[in-house]
Amino acid sequence: MAEDDEIKSLRKLIDKILKNNNSLNYNKLKTAGIDSADNVTKEIFTSRVPFTTKSEIVKDHANNNPFGSNLALDQYQYPKFSKTSGTTSKPIFWVDSMDDWNHMLDAWSIIFNNAELNPSVDRLFFAFSFGPFLGFWTAYEAASKMQFMTIPGGGLNSNGRLELLADTSASVLLCTPTYALRLGKLLTDKYKINVKKIIVAGESGGSIPEVKQKISQLWGNVEVIDHHGMTEVGPVTYQDQKRTSYLNMLPGFHLAEVIDSKSEKEVNYGETGELVLTTLKRSDNALLRYKTGDIVEKGNIKINGIDTLTFRNGILGRNDDMHIVRGVNIFPSSIDAIIQKYDTIEEYRVLVFTLNSMKEIELNIELNDSSVELEIIKSLSNDFNSSLSLRIPIRVVPEGTYEKHEFKAIRWINK
């Protein structure tokens, strides 16, 4: 989005918020001394308006049960309901007006177009259970609106989904990276699969080169396309067509900042920081300067002559996921990148505990071949030592110990 258009969208959002004087957003603008949208610039907005945190939203929803104070319309004008997964805090109910919902469908149309999908050729298979999570709901409705054949895989087990995937000759699979790996490991010659592309979301794994490569190989060297978004802010990025390890901001949907977690100042290009988003188009239940917790490397690319934020290797991790072990910063993605090199590891968990007042971790793994146990432990230990400069205790547990996930995998456990 051109800067002039971005400012116009921001001022329009501010005008709407200032009419709702009982909202969390209204109080943030008043605290910033903003009584009118006139003459507001990006610099004024980002230097004066306080950040919004997830804990604030949880508190606001509790005090204004059940959907919070930021609704710009009567609550009965919000026909779309979803719920956050609650992996890092109490789950949050989220509602959308039809205008906001349709904007998210527009965002998915950009994702599909950049993935070079064609309704005349492609059939889309959605391999996830259609529960209350925003997940791929908007993707499903956007695909239907674009007249793709949309095949829902909800309610089926993994083998049932593979059978339906084969029987319908679907060419595009949509699911989380974890579930793409799980389904890929179940593939046999009996399934005549026609999948050419896999679009993943819901976890950071889609931009981890080792995970992406593993998914591709399991499915016969298909193209794996990443995307990321959040229930609170909707779809955020799409994969760059030429630089497949980069995610680009969707144009016009958010005012984005990347800040240093300590100074809370904007970082320079090439530096990492936390992604902060203001929802410009999803304005009937907006968020101002929302600290997403997503850690990215800030970059810049011109698209159609317009400067666009881009993130190398996608979402590098989350603030609340980072663990400091013996002075080393560890994100789950760094462990996952190493694990995916081993075909014999079926599932794993990382146990987090405190020993002598210091945080420690232990890796528990399931193997599909017990004869290689000693070899795998030795090799993993060497990988962790060379990549992270850490010696991590590794224990083999019986196969089938851990639950297999189809949505967001929860593999880090606090003891």
SVG drawing of the C-alpha trace seen along z (x, -y; Angstrom):
<svg xmlns="http://www.w3.org/2000/svg" viewBox="-28 -18 58 71">
<polyline fill="none" stroke="black" stroke-width="0.4" points="0.0,0.0 1.3,-3.4 2.1,-5.6 -0.7,-8.1 -3.2,-5.3 -1.9,-3.8 -2.4,-7.2 -5.9,-7.5 -6.8,-4.1 -5.3,-4.9 -7.2,-8.1 -10.5,-6.4 -9.9,-3.8 -9.2,-6.5 -12.4,-8.3 -14.4,-5.1 -12.7,-4.4 -13.3,-7.9 -17.1,-7.3 -16.9,-4.4 -16.0,-6.2 -16.4,-3.2 -13.7,-1.1 -10.2,-0.1 -9.0,-1.6 -10.7,-4.9 -8.9,-5.2 -5.6,-4.5 -6.2,-7.3 -7.2,-9.7 -4.1,-8.8 -2.1,-9.6 -3.8,-13.0 -5.5,-12.1 -9.0,-13.7 -9.2,-13.8 -7.9,-11.9 -7.0,-15.2 -3.3,-15.6 -2.4,-12.3 0.8,-10.9 2.4,-7.5 5.1,-9.1 2.5,-10.7 0.6,-7.5 3.5,-5.2 5.2,-7.6 2.2,-8.4 -0.3,-5.5 0.5,-2.8 1.0,0.8 -1.8,3.4 -0.9,6.7 -2.7,10.0 -3.1,9.7 -4.9,6.4 -7.3,8.1 -7.9,10.9 -8.7,8.5 -10.9,6.3 -12.9,9.3 -13.3,10.4 -14.5,6.9 -16.7,6.6 -17.9,10.2 -17.8,12.0 -16.4,10.1 -14.6,7.1 -15.2,3.3 -13.7,2.7 -16.8,3.6 -17.6,0.6 -21.1,2.1 -23.9,3.7 -22.7,7.2 -25.5,8.8 -24.0,7.3 -21.1,9.7 -22.2,13.1 -18.7,14.7 -17.3,16.2 -13.9,17.8 -11.6,18.5 -7.9,18.4 -6.1,21.7 -5.0,20.5 -1.5,22.1 0.2,19.2 -2.7,17.6 -6.4,17.9 -8.4,18.4 -10.1,15.3 -13.4,15.2 -13.3,13.1 -16.2,11.9 -16.2,10.4 -18.6,8.2 -19.3,9.3 -17.2,6.4 -14.2,7.5 -14.7,11.1 -14.8,10.2 -11.6,8.3 -10.0,11.5 -11.4,13.4 -9.7,10.7 -6.4,11.3 -6.7,15.0 -7.4,14.3 -4.0,12.6 -2.4,15.6 -4.0,18.0 -3.1,15.7 0.5,15.5 0.5,19.3 -0.6,19.4 -3.7,21.5 -6.3,21.7 -10.0,22.6 -10.1,24.3 -7.3,26.7 -6.9,26.9 -9.0,28.7 -8.3,27.6 -8.4,30.1 -8.7,28.8 -7.2,31.4 -8.2,29.9 -11.2,30.2 -13.5,27.3 -13.7,26.2 -13.9,22.8 -10.4,21.8 -10.1,19.2 -7.6,21.6 -8.4,22.2 -12.1,21.1 -11.4,17.8 -9.2,19.7 -12.1,22.2 -14.7,19.5 -12.3,17.4 -11.6,20.5 -15.4,21.1 -15.9,17.4 -13.2,17.8 -15.0,20.9 -12.4,23.5 -13.7,26.9 -13.2,27.0 -13.0,30.4 -13.5,30.5 -11.5,33.2 -13.0,32.5 -14.3,35.4 -12.1,38.0 -9.1,39.7 -5.7,39.4 -6.2,42.5 -9.7,41.4 -8.3,38.0 -5.6,39.6 -8.3,41.7 -10.5,38.7 -7.5,36.7 -6.7,39.5 -10.3,40.1 -10.9,36.5 -7.6,35.9 -7.1,32.8 -4.0,30.9 -3.6,28.5 -3.5,29.5 -4.0,27.0 -3.0,27.9 -0.5,27.1 3.2,28.1 2.9,30.7 0.0,32.4 1.6,32.2 4.5,34.2 2.2,36.6 0.1,37.3 3.3,37.5 4.7,40.3 1.5,42.3 1.7,42.1 2.0,45.5 1.7,46.6 -2.0,47.5 -2.8,43.8 -2.8,42.3 -2.1,38.7 -2.2,35.8 -1.0,33.1 1.2,30.5 1.3,27.8 0.8,27.7 -0.2,24.4 0.7,24.4 -0.2,22.1 -0.8,22.2 2.9,22.8 6.3,21.3 7.5,24.6 6.4,23.6 9.3,21.2 11.9,23.4 14.0,24.7 14.5,28.1 10.8,28.6 9.8,27.3 12.2,29.6 11.1,32.6 7.4,32.0 8.3,31.6 10.2,34.8 7.5,36.9 5.0,35.7 7.2,36.3 9.0,33.0 5.9,30.8 6.0,27.1 5.4,26.0 3.9,22.5 3.9,20.7 1.6,18.1 1.0,16.7 -1.8,14.9 -3.5,14.8 -7.1,14.9 -6.7,11.4 -5.3,9.7 -6.4,12.1 -4.1,13.1 -0.8,11.2 1.7,12.4 2.1,14.4 5.1,16.3 7.3,14.4 7.1,16.1 10.8,15.7 12.3,15.8 10.5,18.8 12.1,18.4 10.6,14.9 7.1,13.8 5.8,10.5 3.2,8.3 -0.2,8.4 -0.7,5.0 -3.0,2.6 -4.3,4.8 -2.1,3.6 0.1,0.9 3.2,2.8 6.2,2.1 9.1,4.3 10.4,3.2 13.2,4.1 11.8,6.1 13.8,4.1 13.8,0.5 10.5,0.9 11.9,-1.2 11.7,-0.4 14.6,1.8 16.7,1.3 16.4,3.4 18.4,6.6 17.7,6.7 15.3,8.9 12.5,7.7 8.8,8.2 6.1,7.7 3.5,5.0 0.3,4.7 -2.6,2.2 -5.5,3.7 -6.5,1.2 -9.1,3.1 -10.5,5.4 -11.7,2.2 -15.0,3.2 -13.1,5.0 -9.7,3.3 -6.4,3.6 -4.0,0.7 -0.3,1.4 -0.8,5.0 2.3,6.8 2.0,10.1 4.9,11.8 6.2,12.9 9.9,12.5 10.9,11.6 13.9,10.2 12.9,6.9 13.4,6.5 12.2,4.4 11.2,5.1 9.5,3.1 6.3,4.7 4.6,2.8 6.8,-0.1 5.6,-0.2 7.9,0.5 6.8,3.6 8.0,5.2 9.4,8.7 10.7,11.3 13.5,13.7 12.7,17.2 9.2,16.1 8.4,16.2 11.6,17.0 9.9,17.7 7.7,16.1 8.7,14.0 6.9,16.3 8.4,19.4 12.0,18.4 14.0,20.2 17.4,19.2 19.3,22.3 22.8,21.8 23.0,18.4 21.8,19.6 18.5,18.3 16.6,21.3 13.4,21.1 11.4,24.3 12.1,23.8 15.8,24.4 15.1,27.7 12.5,28.7 15.0,27.9 17.4,30.5 14.7,33.1 13.4,33.1 16.7,34.4 15.9,37.8 13.3,40.0 13.4,42.5 12.1,39.9 8.3,40.3 7.5,37.7 9.2,35.7 8.7,33.5 11.0,31.0 10.7,31.0 11.5,27.6 12.5,27.6 14.6,25.8 17.8,27.3 19.9,25.4 17.9,22.2 18.8,22.6 16.5,23.4 17.3,26.7 15.7,28.8 15.5,32.5 14.6,34.0 12.3,37.1 12.0,38.9 9.9,41.7 11.7,43.9 10.2,46.1 13.3,48.3 14.8,49.2 17.9,50.7 19.3,47.2 18.7,45.8 22.4,45.3 23.3,44.0 20.5,41.4 21.3,40.2 24.9,39.7 24.1,38.0 21.5,35.7 23.9,34.8 26.5,33.8 24.0,31.7 22.8,29.8 26.4,29.2 27.5,27.9 24.3,25.8 23.4,24.5 26.7,25.1 24.7,27.1 24.7,30.6 21.0,31.6 20.0,34.8 18.1,37.2 15.8,40.0 14.0,42.5 10.4,43.2 8.2,46.0 6.6,45.4 3.0,44.2 3.8,42.3 2.8,38.9 -0.3,37.6 -0.1,36.9 -1.4,33.4 -3.3,32.2 -3.6,28.5 -0.9,26.7 1.6,29.1 2.4,28.5 5.8,30.1 7.4,28.0 6.2,29.0 6.9,27.3 7.7,30.0"/>
</svg>
